[in-house]
Amino acid sequence: MAKKSLGQHFLRDKNIARKIVGALSKSSHTLVEVGPGTGILTELLVQQQDLDLYLVEIDPDLANYLKGTYPSLQDRIITADFLKLALAHLHHGPMAIIGNFPYNISSQIFFKVLEYRQQVHEVVAMVQKEVAERIVAKPGSKVYGILSVLLQAFYHLEYLFAVGPQVFSPPPKVQSAVIRLQRNDTQRLGVNEKLFFKVVKTGFQQRRKTLRNALKPLLPETKPTPILLARRAEQLTVADFVDLTRYIAMG
């Protein structure tokens, strides 16, 4: 029985499950499945050889069900809130993440991925269609936002396919989509990354204003202002935000 408080909608279509699992690159040796639920992806993942698989399930009832169904994973089924889990303690090397993310916390999961961006080299996730479109959006789009910029700074993003509500139990009231993130070659942005995150978030918090007004608390008072500040946040590329961060950091 799905628990509304946990935003549970269980995928029932095995063909879609195969497409999701098939989207993982073969280089993923350590894999964390977030919110495995009744195990429709797990069933396919346990068949893969040389895969170091961990399951993170917040629902104790489902965690116990999974332990009974997959005894070989007994020690790798973690009953915990993924958002509070220290991934570095789980595994020290590179890892991939897969899952039908609970829609009420999917954005928070992506912020956690960013926190562990040096460790998480790939993500394949089913999320609400609107969230997927926002993440892969390009500059100039009305849905281009904070997650678009931050994730595109460190990952190649692909919108793979849409999924209708009829393949879930219970059916959600929204459309879904599967996306893939693969770590790009950017190890460091060449600027203070905490400040970069702050500039991006502050710029989009008042997205209708020009950046000169939206970023006013961060801007140096005496320096000449770059032309970028005459634009709105949704018009800037990742490289533009890096340049703006560098300008602000120089005081």
VOPAGU-2260 file (C-alpha; in pm, 1 decimal, decimal comma):
REM VOPAGU-2260
SITE   aa  ch    i         X         Y         Z
SITE  MET   A    0       0,0       0,0       0,0
SITE  ALA   A    1     150,6     330,8    -108,1
SITE  LYS   A    2     203,3     587,8     166,0
SITE  LYS   A    3      89,4     933,6      62,0
SITE  SER   A    4     312,5    1098,7     324,2
SITE  LEU   A    5     619,5     956,8     145,6
SITE  GLY   A    6     495,6    1049,9    -202,2
SITE  GLN   A    7     495,6     685,2    -309,2
SITE  HIS   A    8     387,4     593,2    -663,4
SITE  PHE   A    9     511,3     247,1    -760,4
SITE  LEU   A   10     613,8     180,4   -1120,8
SITE  ARG   A   11     439,6    -131,5   -1254,4
SITE  ASP   A   12     555,1    -139,9   -1617,4
SITE  LYS   A   13     852,2    -373,8   -1663,4
SITE  ASN   A   14     929,8    -243,9   -2013,3
SITE  ILE   A   15     982,2     105,4   -1876,4
SITE  ALA   A   16    1188,0     -39,0   -1590,1
SITE  ARG   A   17    1413,0    -207,9   -1849,1
SITE  LYS   A   18    1453,5     121,9   -2037,2
SITE  ILE   A   19    1552,2     302,2   -1716,3
SITE  VAL   A   20    1809,5      39,1   -1618,6
SITE  GLY   A   21    1933,2      21,5   -1979,1
SITE  ALA   A   22    2010,1     394,1   -1969,8
SITE  LEU   A   23    2295,0     336,2   -1722,1
SITE  SER   A   24    2640,4     333,3   -1875,3
SITE  LYS   A   25    2843,4      15,1   -1838,1
SITE  SER   A   26    3106,5     201,9   -1637,0
SITE  SER   A   27    2879,5     213,0   -1329,5
SITE  HIS   A   28    3031,3     -38,1   -1085,6
SITE  THR   A   29    2897,1     106,6    -760,7
SITE  LEU   A   30    2529,8     193,5    -785,2
SITE  VAL   A   31    2291,6     343,2    -530,9
SITE  GLU   A   32    1920,7     295,3    -594,0
SITE  VAL   A   33    1715,8     566,2    -425,6
SITE  GLY   A   34    1365,2     467,2    -317,3
SITE  PRO   A   35    1353,6     114,4    -462,3
SITE  GLY   A   36     996,4      67,0    -335,5
SITE  THR   A   37     867,6    -274,2    -440,3
SITE  GLY   A   38    1187,5    -349,9    -633,6
SITE  ILE   A   39    1090,2    -327,3   -1000,6
SITE  LEU   A   40    1432,2    -178,1   -1088,6
SITE  THR   A   41    1612,2    -383,9    -823,2
SITE  GLU   A   42    1494,6    -706,5    -987,3
SITE  LEU   A   43    1683,9    -608,6   -1302,5
SITE  LEU   A   44    1985,5    -459,4   -1127,3
SITE  VAL   A   45    2063,4    -771,6    -919,7
SITE  GLN   A   46    2102,0    -966,6   -1244,2
SITE  GLN   A   47    2394,4    -750,8   -1355,2
SITE  GLN   A   48    2738,0    -890,4   -1286,8
SITE  ASP   A   49    3014,5    -692,9   -1115,5
SITE  LEU   A   50    2764,1    -436,1    -984,8
SITE  ASP   A   51    2818,8    -312,9    -630,0
SITE  LEU   A   52    2454,2    -233,3    -548,7
SITE  TYR   A   53    2313,6     -43,2    -250,9
SITE  LEU   A   54    1945,9      28,7    -187,2
SITE  VAL   A   55    1833,2     329,4      17,9
SITE  GLU   A   56    1469,4     304,0     128,6
SITE  ILE   A   57    1311,6     533,5     388,4
SITE  ASP   A   58    1003,3     312,6     442,0
SITE  PRO   A   59    1088,6      39,2     698,5
SITE  ASP   A   60     809,0    -186,1     571,5
SITE  LEU   A   61     942,9    -177,1     217,6
SITE  ALA   A   62    1302,7    -216,4     338,9
SITE  ASN   A   63    1201,7    -535,9     522,1
SITE  TYR   A   64    1016,4    -659,9     213,9
SITE  LEU   A   65    1327,1    -601,1       0,5
SITE  LYS   A   66    1549,8    -780,1     251,9
SITE  GLY   A   67    1320,2   -1081,5     234,0
SITE  THR   A   68    1302,4   -1071,3    -145,7
SITE  TYR   A   69    1675,4   -1011,7    -206,7
SITE  PRO   A   70    1863,4   -1189,7      74,5
SITE  SER   A   71    2194,1   -1139,5    -110,4
SITE  LEU   A   72    2152,4    -763,8     -50,3
SITE  GLN   A   73    2080,7    -793,0     324,6
SITE  ASP   A   74    2376,5    -576,2     429,1
SITE  ARG   A   75    2329,3    -332,2     142,0
SITE  ILE   A   76    1969,2    -233,8     203,3
SITE  ILE   A   77    1983,2      85,5     406,5
SITE  THR   A   78    1670,9     206,4     584,5
SITE  ALA   A   79    1734,9     579,1     579,6
SITE  ASP   A   80    1642,1     916,6     436,9
SITE  PHE   A   81    1868,2     956,9     133,2
SITE  LEU   A   82    1883,8    1331,2     193,2
SITE  LYS   A   83    2047,7    1270,9     532,2
SITE  LEU   A   84    2282,9     994,7     419,0
SITE  ALA   A   85    2657,9    1060,2     403,9
SITE  LEU   A   86    2743,7     910,4      65,4
SITE  ALA   A   87    3115,7     926,1     139,3
SITE  HIS   A   88    3062,6     675,6     422,2
SITE  LEU   A   89    2870,5     445,6     190,7
SITE  HIS   A   90    3144,0     419,9     -70,3
SITE  HIS   A   91    3461,8     621,8    -122,0
SITE  GLY   A   92    3502,4     576,2    -497,3
SITE  PRO   A   93    3296,0     698,6    -792,7
SITE  MET   A   94    2932,0     595,6    -793,5
SITE  ALA   A   95    2614,6     617,7    -995,9
SITE  ILE   A   96    2261,7     681,1    -869,5
SITE  ILE   A   97    1938,7     542,4   -1012,5
SITE  GLY   A   98    1578,5     563,3    -904,6
SITE  ASN   A   99    1220,4     668,1    -944,3
SITE  PHE   A  100    1273,2     971,5    -724,2
SITE  PRO   A  101     989,6    1072,1    -489,3
SITE  TYR   A  102     851,0    1379,5    -663,2
SITE  ASN   A  103     818,9    1583,7    -344,7
SITE  ILE   A  104    1196,1    1572,3    -282,3
SITE  SER   A  105    1345,6    1526,2    -629,9
SITE  SER   A  106    1496,9    1876,2    -642,6
SITE  GLN   A  107    1657,6    1820,4    -300,6
SITE  ILE   A  108    1806,1    1493,8    -427,1
SITE  PHE   A  109    1971,4    1681,2    -715,2
SITE  PHE   A  110    2116,2    1938,1    -474,5
SITE  LYS   A  111    2264,1    1644,8    -280,1
SITE  VAL   A  112    2410,9    1508,4    -604,5
SITE  LEU   A  113    2576,9    1846,9    -654,5
SITE  GLU   A  114    2718,0    1830,1    -302,3
SITE  TYR   A  115    2882,1    1496,7    -392,3
SITE  ARG   A  116    2963,1    1590,8    -752,8
SITE  GLN   A  117    3322,1    1466,5    -726,6
SITE  GLN   A  118    3188,9    1121,4    -633,0
SITE  VAL   A  119    2861,4    1087,8    -827,6
SITE  HIS   A  120    2955,3    1043,7   -1193,3
SITE  GLU   A  121    2613,4     942,2   -1327,6
SITE  VAL   A  122    2243,7     969,2   -1240,5
SITE  VAL   A  123    1950,0     805,8   -1417,9
SITE  ALA   A  124    1623,9     920,9   -1264,7
SITE  MET   A  125    1251,7     932,7   -1320,3
SITE  VAL   A  126    1112,1    1263,6   -1199,7
SITE  GLN   A  127     811,5    1485,0   -1260,2
SITE  LYS   A  128     813,4    1593,8   -1626,1
SITE  GLU   A  129     820,4    1963,0   -1533,7
SITE  VAL   A  130    1130,3    1909,4   -1318,6
SITE  ALA   A  131    1302,0    1717,5   -1599,8
SITE  GLU   A  132    1226,1    1998,1   -1846,9
SITE  ARG   A  133    1353,5    2259,4   -1602,9
SITE  ILE   A  134    1680,0    2075,6   -1542,3
SITE  VAL   A  135    1767,7    2035,4   -1911,5
SITE  ALA   A  136    1640,7    2384,9   -2013,9
SITE  LYS   A  137    1874,2    2620,2   -2200,0
SITE  PRO   A  138    1935,2    2992,5   -2139,5
SITE  GLY   A  139    1643,8    3205,5   -2255,6
SITE  SER   A  140    1382,5    2948,3   -2156,6
SITE  LYS   A  141    1118,2    3049,6   -1903,7
SITE  VAL   A  142    1185,0    2730,2   -1707,4
SITE  TYR   A  143    1566,0    2771,5   -1704,0
SITE  GLY   A  144    1658,1    2815,0   -1338,5
SITE  ILE   A  145    1888,9    2741,8   -1047,3
SITE  LEU   A  146    1910,4    2364,5   -1096,6
SITE  SER   A  147    1955,2    2409,0   -1473,6
SITE  VAL   A  148    2268,7    2620,3   -1423,9
SITE  LEU   A  149    2419,9    2431,5   -1130,2
SITE  LEU   A  150    2373,5    2084,6   -1280,6
SITE  GLN   A  151    2484,3    2193,7   -1629,3
SITE  ALA   A  152    2802,9    2334,7   -1476,6
SITE  PHE   A  153    2914,1    1984,0   -1378,6
SITE  TYR   A  154    2706,6    1734,7   -1581,0
SITE  HIS   A  155    2600,1    1653,9   -1935,6
SITE  LEU   A  156    2220,2    1633,2   -1919,4
SITE  GLU   A  157    1984,4    1432,7   -2139,6
SITE  TYR   A  158    1605,3    1418,8   -2144,3
SITE  LEU   A  159    1545,2    1054,1   -2239,0
SITE  PHE   A  160    1169,7     987,1   -2254,4
SITE  ALA   A  161     832,3    1079,7   -2104,5
SITE  VAL   A  162     620,0     843,2   -1894,7
SITE  GLY   A  163     243,7     863,9   -1845,8
SITE  PRO   A  164      68,4     826,1   -1509,1
SITE  GLN   A  165    -111,4     502,0   -1604,1
SITE  VAL   A  166     198,8     286,3   -1544,3
SITE  PHE   A  167     210,0     368,3   -1172,7
SITE  SER   A  168      13,2     249,1    -872,6
SITE  PRO   A  169    -142,8     472,1    -759,8
SITE  PRO   A  170    -125,7     693,2   -1073,9
SITE  PRO   A  171      24,5    1037,0    -998,5
SITE  LYS   A  172    -161,5    1348,4   -1111,9
SITE  VAL   A  173     137,7    1458,1   -1319,2
SITE  GLN   A  174     338,4    1337,2   -1618,4
SITE  SER   A  175     683,5    1190,4   -1556,5
SITE  ALA   A  176    1010,4    1176,7   -1748,4
SITE  VAL   A  177    1345,4    1001,1   -1730,0
SITE  ILE   A  178    1668,9    1200,9   -1746,7
SITE  ARG   A  179    2036,8    1109,2   -1741,1
SITE  LEU   A  180    2321,1    1310,4   -1590,3
SITE  GLN   A  181    2680,8    1222,3   -1672,8
SITE  ARG   A  182    2972,6    1401,1   -1511,2
SITE  ASN   A  183    3150,7    1635,2   -1750,0
SITE  ASP   A  184    3521,7    1721,4   -1755,3
SITE  THR   A  185    3485,5    2025,4   -1527,4
SITE  GLN   A  186    3659,4    1938,7   -1201,9
SITE  ARG   A  187    3677,7    2299,4   -1081,9
SITE  LEU   A  188    3510,0    2613,6   -1215,2
SITE  GLY   A  189    3815,0    2832,9   -1151,2
SITE  VAL   A  190    3619,4    3052,4    -909,1
SITE  ASN   A  191    3497,7    3025,1    -550,6
SITE  GLU   A  192    3229,3    2760,4    -600,2
SITE  LYS   A  193    3033,9    2852,9    -286,4
SITE  LEU   A  194    3011,3    3207,2    -418,5
SITE  PHE   A  195    2911,5    3073,3    -764,0
SITE  PHE   A  196    2621,9    2881,3    -607,4
SITE  LYS   A  197    2520,9    3193,5    -414,0
SITE  VAL   A  198    2532,9    3416,2    -723,6
SITE  VAL   A  199    2316,7    3171,5    -922,8
SITE  LYS   A  200    2061,0    3129,5    -644,0
SITE  THR   A  201    2043,2    3502,4    -568,8
SITE  GLY   A  202    2011,2    3590,1    -936,6
SITE  PHE   A  203    1711,3    3362,0    -987,9
SITE  GLN   A  204    1532,8    3448,9    -664,2
SITE  GLN   A  205    1414,8    3770,2    -831,7
SITE  ARG   A  206    1428,9    3645,1   -1187,9
SITE  ARG   A  207    1220,8    3929,3   -1334,4
SITE  LYS   A  208    1474,5    4187,0   -1224,4
SITE  THR   A  209    1798,5    4262,2   -1403,9
SITE  LEU   A  210    2102,0    4114,3   -1232,0
SITE  ARG   A  211    2217,9    4463,9   -1140,1
SITE  ASN   A  212    1915,4    4481,0    -907,5
SITE  ALA   A  213    1882,6    4112,6    -816,2
SITE  LEU   A  214    2250,3    4085,1    -712,4
SITE  LYS   A  215    2274,0    4431,1    -552,3
SITE  PRO   A  216    2375,7    4301,0    -204,4
SITE  LEU   A  217    2671,9    4112,5    -359,9
SITE  LEU   A  218    2803,3    4374,1    -601,7
SITE  PRO   A  219    3107,8    4593,9    -535,1
SITE  GLU   A  220    3006,2    4960,9    -524,0
SITE  THR   A  221    3298,6    5130,1    -691,6
SITE  LYS   A  222    3393,0    4908,3    -985,5
SITE  PRO   A  223    3252,7    4961,7   -1335,8
SITE  THR   A  224    2968,6    4715,4   -1396,4
SITE  PRO   A  225    2992,1    4452,4   -1671,1
SITE  ILE   A  226    2726,1    4437,7   -1941,0
SITE  LEU   A  227    2607,0    4101,9   -1803,3
SITE  LEU   A  228    2438,2    4287,0   -1517,1
SITE  ALA   A  229    2193,6    4446,0   -1761,6
SITE  ARG   A  230    2048,7    4100,6   -1833,7
SITE  ARG   A  231    1820,7    3874,7   -1630,2
SITE  ALA   A  232    1942,9    3548,9   -1475,7
SITE  GLU   A  233    1755,7    3331,6   -1728,0
SITE  GLN   A  234    1960,6    3486,4   -2012,0
SITE  LEU   A  235    2302,6    3381,3   -1876,1
SITE  THR   A  236    2499,5    3069,6   -1961,6
SITE  VAL   A  237    2705,8    2875,6   -1707,2
SITE  ALA   A  238    3017,4    3054,0   -1839,7
SITE  ASP   A  239    2845,9    3390,9   -1790,7
SITE  PHE   A  240    2770,9    3306,8   -1427,6
SITE  VAL   A  241    3134,5    3202,2   -1379,7
SITE  ASP   A  242    3248,4    3539,1   -1519,7
SITE  LEU   A  243    3005,3    3721,7   -1292,8
SITE  THR   A  244    3128,0    3527,8    -988,9
SITE  ARG   A  245    3486,3    3617,1   -1075,8
SITE  TYR   A  246    3390,3    3987,0   -1104,8
SITE  ILE   A  247    3215,4    3982,9    -765,9
SITE  ALA   A  248    3502,5    3795,9    -598,1
SITE  MET   A  249    3753,8    4057,6    -711,7
SITE  GLY   A  250    3559,9    4314,5    -509,4
